[in-house]
Amino acid sequence: MPDVDELLRGARDAIDAKRVYADPIEGDGVTVVPAAVVLGGGGGGGDSEDNGGGGFGLVARPVGAYVIRGDSVPWQPAADPARGWQVLAGLAVLATWSIGRRMVRR
């Protein structure tokens, strides 16, 4: 079973700048540096009989990229299709609820 030092070493290795910023991509005079948000957490525990354990979790999702063209370095946010569907689903629920309320009043 891994000890706490091994877990912490693994956590340090997992959370570094390479997880947030990918290697630059170059072409046609433009350099793109992709970026992500990285979240992690861990925990562990044990008892008086030396039974225990621990773990660490990590999640990352793209958030955008820096687009370097000459002296210009604008930020280009990533599209998040999941968020778009969540908004549409929420609007559909509200529309259905509103129509249902009107039908009950009649």
N, C-alpha and C positions, 0 to 999 in steps of 0.2 A: 504494500500500500504506500502511495506517495506521502511524504511528510510535508509539513507546512512550507518549508523552504523550497521544495520542488514545486509546490502549487504557486508560490509567489514568483518563482523564476519563470514559470510558464505564463503567468499573468503579465509580467513585465515584457516578455517576448511577444505576447499577443497584442499589447497596446503600445504601438509605436507610430511614428509619423508615416511609415509605409502603409499602415492600415487606413490612414486618413487621406493621404495624397498618393495617388498612383504615379507610376513612372510617366514623365512627359511624353506626349505623342507629337511628332513633328512631321510637317508636310506642307508644301506650297507656301513657304514663308510664314506659316502659322504654327504655334506651339500650343497644345492643349494640355492642361494639368487637371485631371479629374480629381474630385474631392468627395469624401463620404463622411457621414457622421457615424461615430463608433461608440457604442455603449457597452459596458461590461459590468459584471458583478460577481461576487463569489462569497463563499461562506464555508464554514466547517464547524465541527464540534466533536466532542467526545465525552466519555464517562469515566468514572473512577477505575474501571477495569481495563483501561487502555483500548476501548472500542471507540471508533470514531471514523470520521470521513470528511470529505470536503469536495468542493467543486468550483468551477468557474465557467461562466457563460459570456459569450460575446455576440453582439449583433451589429451589423453594419448595413447602411443603405446609402446609395448615391444621393448627393444633394446638389451637385453642379460641377462646374469646371471654370478655371481661369483660362481665357483665350488670349494668348499673347500674339499680337500682330504689331511689329514695330515698337513704338513707345506706348501703345495702348494695351491695357490689361483689364478688360471688363470681366465681370463675373457673369456667368450664364447659368441660371438655376436649372436643375434637372426637372423634367416633367415627372409627376407622380401620378400614374394612371389609377392607382388604387384610391387615392384621395378623390379623384374625379368621380369615380363610381360611388364612393361613400356619399358625396354631396347629392348625386342623382337619386340614390336610394332614399336619402332623407327627404328630399323634395317629393318623391313618390309617396312616401308614408304620409306626409302632411296633406298632400292632395287627396289621397284616399280617405283620410280622417275627415277632412273638410266636406267632401262629397257625402260621406256617410252621415255626418251631423245634419246636413241639409235634408237628406232623405228621411231621417227620423222625425224631424220637425213637422213634416207634411202630414 
